[in-house]
Amino acid sequence: MSINVIHPGLATSVQDLGRKGYFHLGIPVSGAMDRFACRCANWLVGNDENAAVLEAVFMGPKLTFNQDATVAVTGADMTPILDGEEQVNWASFAVKAGQTLSFSHLTGGARIYIAIAGGIDVPEVLGSRSTYTLGALGGFEGRLLQAGDELPVGSDEAPFEERYLPDFLRRPRLNQLRVVPGLYWHRITKAAGEQFFNDIWQVAPEADRIGYRFKNGTPLEFVEREQPFGAGSDPSNIVDGCYPYGSIQVPAGKEPIVLHRDAVSGGGYFMIGTVVSVDMDLIGQMQPNSQTQFVQISLEDALKARKEYDALLKYAKQHIEKSGAAR
C-alpha cells in the first residue's frame, strides 16, 4: 500500500515517538512534538503507539490513497476532508482506494497527527522512523515531504473499526508550563527568579521543532562573578554543559528558549530550569504570539505530574479500544 503526496502542506514529516539512546552522541530524540496526540492517533487505527505517523504543522497535506485504509487525525483543530466530505477529528474513518484526503484551515493548536493503519513504512534509522531534518536522518529520505512523494504504508488486514476519543479525555491547551529549576539557578538573583515566574511570556516567531523562543518578559539579573576559564564573556555563558529535553536556556538573559525534540544536546548557555516532560506536548501545540506563564514546581511534583499523565494515557487507550468493541 502507498499514499501519493499531492501537496505536502507547510511542513509535514514522518514521526514516531522518537530516537532514544543517542543523545550522548549529539543525535536528538526527534519524534512527535505532541506525543499524546501521536499515541492516540495510532490507537484509533489499531496501531502500536510507536508506529510512524505524519506530523503536519499549521497546514495539512493533500494525500491520495492507492488502497483502502483506516485513518485518524488528532492534535490541532484542522478538519480532515475526504473527497469534499468533512470527517471527525480524534476518530477513525475509512478511506477507499483512489480517494483524496485534504484539510480545512487551522482554527486552534499547531500540529496534527495523521495515522494510517499499518503505519508509515519507511526504514528505521537508529531504532526510529522519525525525521531529523538537520541531520537528514530517518523519515522519508531524511526530509520534509514534497509533492510527488509516494509514501509506503505497512500491511493491515484488520477490518475497519470505528473508534473515537471524547473531548473530556483530550488534554486541554493550558497557558501554563511547569518548570523545575535547574543546576544553574544560583546564577540569577532571587528577584530575577521570582520575576521570571511572575511574567507573562509570548511565543516568538522562532518556534519550531528545535525550540520555542519566548519574548516580552523581564531580562534576568545575574549574580556577579568572574567568568570561569572556558566560558564566554556574557554572564549567561557557562563552560559547556548538557541540555536535557525541555531545558530552558536564556541567551544574554533576555529571551528564554525551550529546547524541543530536534535540539542540540549541549552548549555554552546556562539553563534556568527544565519544562516537565508532560508539558512539552502543550508547547508543541502553541502558535506564535500565544501567551503562557512558567510555573515553578518541585521534582516531587514533576514526578506526580508524570504519573498522572501516564494514567491519562492508559485511560485514553482503554476508552479508544472499548469504543470500537462497543460498536
Kinemage of the C-alpha trace (Angstrom):
@kinemage 1
@onewidth
@group {chain A} dominant
@subgroup {mainchain}
@vectorlist {calphas} color= white
{ca met a 1} P 0.000 0.000 0.000
{ca ser a 2} L 1.134 3.542 -0.628
{ca ile a 3} L -0.012 7.146 -0.443
{ca asn a 4} L 0.714 9.813 -3.046
{ca val a 5} L 1.544 13.303 -1.812
{ca ile a 6} L -0.337 15.797 -3.989
{ca his a 7} L 0.555 18.778 -1.792
{ca pro a 8} L 2.859 18.494 1.234
{ca gly a 9} L 1.347 21.266 3.346
{ca leu a 10} L 3.642 23.744 5.056
{ca ala a 11} L 5.962 21.337 6.903
{ca thr a 12} L 4.906 17.688 7.030
{ca ser a 13} L 7.236 14.935 8.210
{ca val a 14} L 7.224 11.305 9.276
{ca gln a 15} L 7.484 10.929 13.064
{ca asp a 16} L 7.085 8.281 15.751
{ca leu a 17} L 7.767 8.598 19.499
{ca gly a 18} L 11.453 9.325 18.989
{ca arg a 19} L 15.000 8.060 18.742
{ca lys a 20} L 16.291 7.058 22.175
{ca gly a 21} L 19.815 6.280 23.304
{ca tyr a 22} L 21.913 8.552 21.083
{ca phe a 23} L 21.700 11.909 22.868
{ca his a 24} L 25.228 11.484 24.231
{ca leu a 25} L 26.426 11.334 20.625
{ca gly a 26} L 24.717 14.600 19.757
{ca ile a 27} L 21.753 12.972 17.984
{ca pro a 28} L 18.481 14.400 19.334
{ca val a 29} L 15.434 12.356 20.244
{ca ser a 30} L 13.258 13.816 17.440
{ca gly a 31} L 9.763 12.269 17.263
{ca ala a 32} L 6.311 13.780 17.689
{ca met a 33} L 6.104 17.226 19.291
{ca asp a 34} L 2.758 16.227 20.851
{ca arg a 35} L 3.235 12.630 21.966
{ca phe a 36} L -0.235 12.346 23.489
{ca ala a 37} L -1.884 13.164 20.155
{ca cys a 38} L 0.522 10.867 18.305
{ca arg a 39} L -0.217 7.907 20.562
{ca cys a 40} L -3.968 8.444 20.373
{ca ala a 41} L -3.909 8.676 16.571
{ca asn a 42} L -2.173 5.295 16.417
{ca trp a 43} L -4.533 3.671 18.895
{ca leu a 44} L -7.535 4.968 16.939
{ca val a 45} L -6.446 2.984 13.848
{ca gly a 46} L -5.283 -0.081 15.782
{ca asn a 47} L -1.531 0.560 15.513
{ca asp a 48} L 1.132 0.189 18.153
{ca glu a 49} L 1.649 3.558 19.852
{ca asn a 50} L 5.104 3.911 18.312
{ca ala a 51} L 4.040 3.405 14.690
{ca ala a 52} L 5.157 6.140 12.309
{ca val a 53} L 2.607 8.862 11.536
{ca leu a 54} L 2.593 12.154 9.636
{ca glu a 55} L 3.065 15.352 11.636
{ca ala a 56} L 1.791 18.449 9.801
{ca val a 57} L 2.379 21.998 11.051
{ca phe a 58} L -0.172 24.830 10.556
{ca met a 59} L -1.371 23.452 7.191
{ca gly a 60} L -2.389 19.910 6.313
{ca pro a 61} L -1.172 17.945 3.281
{ca lys a 62} L -3.244 16.664 0.379
{ca leu a 63} L -2.929 12.885 0.009
{ca thr a 64} L -4.336 10.301 -2.405
{ca phe a 65} L -4.676 6.694 -1.214
{ca asn a 66} L -3.855 3.835 -3.579
{ca gln a 67} L -5.671 1.238 -1.450
{ca asp a 68} L -8.398 1.111 1.191
{ca ala a 69} L -7.194 2.340 4.584
{ca thr a 70} L -8.231 3.272 8.103
{ca val a 71} L -7.163 6.796 9.087
{ca ala a 72} L -7.365 9.023 12.170
{ca val a 73} L -6.369 12.657 12.707
{ca thr a 74} L -5.614 14.104 16.147
{ca gly a 75} L -3.888 17.142 17.638
{ca ala a 76} L -4.658 20.650 16.366
{ca asp a 77} L -8.097 21.814 15.226
{ca met a 78} L -7.943 21.160 11.491
{ca thr a 79} L -10.832 19.244 9.961
{ca pro a 80} L -9.968 16.286 7.678
{ca ile a 81} L -11.881 16.368 4.383
{ca leu a 82} L -12.278 13.173 2.337
{ca asp a 83} L -13.333 13.847 -1.266
{ca gly a 84} L -15.084 17.012 -0.119
{ca glu a 85} L -16.813 15.426 2.891
{ca glu a 86} L -15.760 16.523 6.373
{ca gln a 87} L -14.589 13.860 8.811
{ca val a 88} L -14.353 13.923 12.607
{ca asn a 89} L -11.086 14.594 14.441
{ca trp a 90} L -9.989 12.183 17.180
{ca ala a 91} L -11.913 9.366 15.498
{ca ser a 92} L -11.126 6.691 12.914
{ca phe a 93} L -12.651 6.817 9.442
{ca ala a 94} L -12.475 4.593 6.377
{ca val a 95} L -10.757 5.681 3.169
{ca lys a 96} L -11.351 3.924 -0.167
{ca ala a 97} L -8.725 3.408 -2.841
{ca gly a 98} L -8.495 6.489 -5.070
{ca gln a 99} L -9.920 8.893 -2.500
{ca thr a 100} L -8.116 12.124 -1.589
{ca leu a 101} L -7.662 13.463 1.924
{ca ser a 102} L -7.213 17.199 2.470
{ca phe a 103} L -7.707 19.585 5.398
{ca ser a 104} L -9.515 22.752 6.403
{ca his a 105} L -7.799 25.853 7.738
{ca leu a 106} L -6.269 25.673 11.200
{ca thr a 107} L -8.541 27.059 13.935
{ca gly a 108} L -6.582 26.080 17.070
{ca gly a 109} L -3.321 24.454 18.081
{ca ala a 110} L -0.390 23.980 15.710
{ca arg a 111} L 0.215 20.333 14.738
{ca ile a 112} L -1.980 17.498 13.512
{ca tyr a 113} L -1.086 13.803 13.531
{ca ile a 114} L -2.283 11.603 10.675
{ca ala a 115} L -2.185 7.888 11.469
{ca ile a 116} L -2.841 5.168 8.885
{ca ala a 117} L -3.450 1.562 9.912
{ca gly a 118} L -0.192 -0.305 9.314
{ca gly a 119} L 1.919 2.811 9.895
{ca ile a 120} L 4.143 4.769 7.514
{ca asp a 121} L 6.594 2.059 6.475
{ca val a 122} L 9.841 3.972 5.980
{ca pro a 123} L 13.088 2.297 7.139
{ca glu a 124} L 14.154 2.562 10.759
{ca val a 125} L 17.329 4.567 11.330
{ca leu a 126} L 18.958 4.131 14.744
{ca gly a 127} L 15.822 2.479 16.054
{ca ser a 128} L 13.310 5.081 14.871
{ca arg a 129} L 11.426 6.200 11.772
{ca ser a 130} L 11.349 9.828 12.970
{ca thr a 131} L 12.652 12.565 10.705
{ca tyr a 132} L 15.571 14.716 11.876
{ca thr a 133} L 15.864 17.192 9.010
{ca leu a 134} L 19.020 18.979 10.210
{ca gly a 135} L 20.880 15.674 10.045
{ca ala a 136} L 18.969 14.341 7.003
{ca leu a 137} L 18.196 11.337 9.193
{ca gly a 138} L 15.224 8.965 9.205
{ca gly a 139} L 11.726 9.636 7.918
{ca phe a 140} L 11.188 9.817 4.169
{ca glu a 141} L 14.652 10.400 2.701
{ca gly a 142} L 15.582 12.439 5.790
{ca arg a 143} L 13.477 15.444 4.789
{ca leu a 144} L 10.060 17.086 4.823
{ca leu a 145} L 7.519 15.696 2.373
{ca gln a 146} L 7.338 17.081 -1.156
{ca ala a 147} L 4.720 16.934 -3.898
{ca gly a 148} L 5.134 13.725 -5.879
{ca asp a 149} L 6.405 11.614 -2.985
{ca glu a 150} L 4.939 8.112 -2.670
{ca leu a 151} L 4.807 7.002 0.962
{ca pro a 152} L 4.870 3.269 1.727
{ca val a 153} L 2.342 2.035 4.295
{ca gly a 154} L 2.609 -1.202 6.270
{ca ser a 155} L 0.160 -4.009 5.628
{ca asp a 156} L -3.019 -4.134 7.686
{ca glu a 157} L -5.510 -6.966 7.334
{ca ala a 158} L -7.878 -5.918 10.130
{ca pro a 159} L -11.398 -4.821 9.121
{ca phe a 160} L -12.363 -1.176 9.651
{ca glu a 161} L -13.362 -0.431 13.229
{ca glu a 162} L -14.883 2.894 14.214
{ca arg a 163} L -13.095 4.281 17.261
{ca tyr a 164} L -13.099 7.691 18.938
{ca leu a 165} L -11.767 9.642 21.905
{ca pro a 166} L -14.235 12.044 23.593
{ca asp a 167} L -13.410 15.650 24.459
{ca phe a 168} L -13.022 15.058 28.187
{ca leu a 169} L -10.060 12.723 27.602
{ca arg a 170} L -8.166 15.131 25.346
{ca arg a 171} L -5.549 17.311 27.009
{ca pro a 172} L -6.673 20.962 27.291
{ca arg a 173} L -4.335 23.609 25.824
{ca leu a 174} L -3.344 25.324 29.057
{ca asn a 175} L -1.455 28.628 29.184
{ca gln a 176} L 0.921 27.494 31.920
{ca leu a 177} L 4.130 25.454 31.687
{ca arg a 178} L 5.506 23.738 34.785
{ca val a 179} L 9.235 24.136 35.385
{ca val a 180} L 11.743 22.500 37.739
{ca pro a 181} L 14.590 24.964 38.497
{ca gly a 182} L 17.937 23.719 37.248
{ca leu a 183} L 21.576 23.375 38.261
{ca tyr a 184} L 22.337 26.985 37.326
{ca trp a 185} L 19.514 28.613 39.287
{ca his a 186} L 22.120 30.166 41.579
{ca arg a 187} L 23.399 32.274 38.667
{ca ile a 188} L 20.455 34.684 38.851
{ca thr a 189} L 19.301 36.908 41.710
{ca lys a 190} L 16.333 35.960 43.879
{ca ala a 191} L 14.327 38.866 42.476
{ca ala a 192} L 15.073 37.788 38.897
{ca gly a 193} L 13.928 34.251 39.642
{ca glu a 194} L 10.664 35.458 41.136
{ca gln a 195} L 10.021 37.810 38.224
{ca phe a 196} L 10.667 35.060 35.678
{ca phe a 197} L 7.722 33.104 37.081
{ca asn a 198} L 5.539 36.209 37.511
{ca asp a 199} L 5.890 37.398 33.912
{ca ile a 200} L 3.506 36.562 31.087
{ca trp a 201} L 5.603 35.408 28.143
{ca gln a 202} L 4.681 35.393 24.461
{ca val a 203} L 5.744 32.813 21.886
{ca ala a 204} L 8.133 34.441 19.406
{ca pro a 205} L 8.154 33.718 15.648
{ca glu a 206} L 11.202 31.486 16.219
{ca ala a 207} L 9.205 28.440 17.277
{ca asp a 208} L 9.874 25.075 15.645
{ca arg a 209} L 10.982 21.503 16.298
{ca ile a 210} L 14.361 22.699 17.596
{ca gly a 211} L 12.997 25.065 20.214
{ca tyr a 212} L 10.454 27.699 21.178
{ca arg a 213} L 11.634 31.233 21.953
{ca phe a 214} L 9.567 33.381 24.339
{ca lys a 215} L 9.564 37.178 24.389
{ca asn a 216} L 8.166 40.232 26.224
{ca gly a 217} L 9.334 39.204 29.691
{ca thr a 218} L 11.767 40.903 32.065
{ca pro a 219} L 15.503 40.399 31.356
{ca leu a 220} L 17.269 38.329 34.008
{ca glu a 221} L 19.669 39.852 36.507
{ca phe a 222} L 22.751 37.712 37.117
{ca val a 223} L 24.773 37.309 40.274
{ca glu a 224} L 28.139 38.930 39.585
{ca arg a 225} L 31.111 36.624 39.235
{ca glu a 226} L 34.365 36.287 37.349
{ca gln a 227} L 33.647 34.147 34.323
{ca pro a 228} L 35.447 30.783 34.600
{ca phe a 229} L 38.058 29.713 32.077
{ca gly a 230} L 36.360 28.235 29.042
{ca ala a 231} L 33.129 30.220 29.408
{ca gly a 232} L 32.223 33.179 27.208
{ca ser a 233} L 32.194 36.772 28.396
{ca asp a 234} L 28.408 37.088 28.689
{ca pro a 235} L 27.050 36.262 32.183
{ca ser a 236} L 24.660 33.748 30.605
{ca asn a 237} L 27.636 31.755 29.311
{ca ile a 238} L 28.940 28.676 31.093
{ca val a 239} L 31.609 26.135 30.424
{ca asp a 240} L 29.735 23.744 28.126
{ca gly a 241} L 27.006 21.685 29.753
{ca cys a 242} L 24.438 19.097 28.684
{ca tyr a 243} L 20.979 20.254 27.584
{ca pro a 244} L 18.194 17.903 28.681
{ca tyr a 245} L 14.977 17.710 26.682
{ca gly a 246} L 12.814 20.646 27.772
{ca ser a 247} L 15.662 22.693 29.211
{ca ile a 248} L 15.325 26.484 29.156
{ca gln a 249} L 18.362 28.451 28.060
{ca val a 250} L 18.303 32.250 28.229
{ca pro a 251} L 20.981 33.774 25.966
{ca ala a 252} L 22.123 37.139 27.374
{ca gly a 253} L 19.374 36.715 29.984
{ca lys a 254} L 16.734 38.161 27.645
{ca glu a 255} L 14.513 35.644 25.835
{ca pro a 256} L 14.155 32.073 27.137
{ca ile a 257} L 14.302 29.235 24.624
{ca val a 258} L 12.721 25.884 25.488
{ca leu a 259} L 14.666 23.179 23.663
{ca his a 260} L 12.379 20.667 21.958
{ca arg a 261} L 12.618 17.400 20.004
{ca asp a 262} L 15.323 18.323 17.463
{ca ala a 263} L 17.502 20.482 19.743
{ca val a 264} L 21.228 20.124 20.284
{ca ser a 265} L 22.369 18.073 23.269
{ca gly a 266} L 24.780 20.570 24.816
{ca gly a 267} L 26.342 24.006 24.628
{ca gly a 268} L 27.556 27.086 26.445
{ca tyr a 269} L 24.394 28.773 27.760
{ca phe a 270} L 23.168 28.394 31.321
{ca met a 271} L 19.764 26.799 31.881
{ca ile a 272} L 17.304 28.385 34.281
{ca gly a 273} L 15.349 25.128 34.547
{ca thr a 274} L 13.521 22.416 32.625
{ca val a 275} L 9.908 22.237 31.491
{ca val a 276} L 8.463 18.959 32.782
{ca ser a 277} L 8.230 16.355 30.037
{ca val a 278} L 4.439 16.040 30.224
{ca asp a 279} L 4.022 19.738 29.361
{ca met a 280} L 6.240 19.572 26.282
{ca asp a 281} L 3.195 18.322 24.340
{ca leu a 282} L 1.492 21.625 25.177
{ca ile a 283} L 4.366 23.626 23.696
{ca gly a 284} L 4.071 21.598 20.503
{ca gln a 285} L 0.541 22.983 20.051
{ca met a 286} L 1.427 26.634 20.707
{ca gln a 287} L 1.241 29.183 17.911
{ca pro a 288} L 3.496 32.257 17.630
{ca asn a 289} L 2.172 35.184 19.698
{ca ser a 290} L 0.254 32.933 22.101
{ca gln a 291} L 0.871 33.698 25.773
{ca thr a 292} L 1.996 31.496 28.636
{ca gln a 293} L 3.396 31.618 32.152
{ca phe a 294} L 6.117 29.439 33.614
{ca val a 295} L 5.159 27.879 36.960
{ca gln a 296} L 7.782 26.677 39.422
{ca ile a 297} L 7.286 23.179 40.818
{ca ser a 298} L 9.402 20.692 42.744
{ca leu a 299} L 10.902 17.475 41.426
{ca glu a 300} L 8.366 15.569 43.526
{ca asp a 301} L 5.509 17.456 41.843
{ca ala a 302} L 7.058 16.765 38.425
{ca leu a 303} L 7.093 13.031 39.143
{ca lys a 304} L 3.486 13.243 40.304
{ca ala a 305} L 2.559 15.018 37.063
{ca arg a 306} L 4.213 12.245 35.058
{ca lys a 307} L 2.256 9.628 36.991
{ca glu a 308} L -0.999 11.470 36.283
{ca tyr a 309} L -0.085 11.773 32.594
{ca asp a 310} L 0.624 8.038 32.369
{ca ala a 311} L -2.735 7.320 33.992
{ca leu a 312} L -4.492 9.562 31.453
{ca leu a 313} L -2.745 7.750 28.602
{ca lys a 314} L -3.802 4.383 29.980
{ca tyr a 315} L -7.415 5.510 30.372
{ca ala a 316} L -7.452 7.062 26.882
{ca lys a 317} L -6.172 3.834 25.315
{ca gln a 318} L -8.750 1.758 27.179
{ca his a 319} L -11.575 4.062 26.125
{ca ile a 320} L -10.476 4.028 22.479
{ca glu a 321} L -10.334 0.232 22.407
{ca lys a 322} L -13.690 -0.107 24.164
{ca ser a 323} L -15.302 2.419 21.802
{ca gly a 324} L -14.504 0.104 18.904
{ca ala a 325} L -15.622 -3.050 20.672
{ca ala a 326} L -18.914 -1.387 21.659
{ca arg a 327} L -19.811 -0.854 18.012
